[in-house]
C-alpha cells in the first residue's frame, strides 16, 4: 500500500495592489488604541503592505535614513 503524505494548500503572498495603486491624494486611516497600537482592518492592511515592501529590498534599500536622501530614480521605481 503506497501512502502519500497529505498535500497542503499554500497561498501566494498578497500584493496589496489596492494600496500600491492608491491615488496620491487619498490616505488610509490607521486607527490606534490607547497604547498606540494599530487596530481594525487598517492595521492588517498596513502590516501586510509592509510585508510586501520587505520582500522587495532592491526597491527600498535600508541605507537611506530619510526618504529625502533616497535618489529620485529609486522613488520613481516605487
WOVEN-V437835 format. One record per helix or strand of 3 or more residues. SS is the DSSP state (A for helix, B for strand). FROM is the first residue (numbers start at 1). TO is the last residue. If there is no record, write none. Layout:
ss=<SS,SS>
from=<FROM,FROM>
to=<TO,TO>
//
This chain:
ss=<A,A,A,A>
from=<17,40,67,72>
to=<20,54,69,77>
//
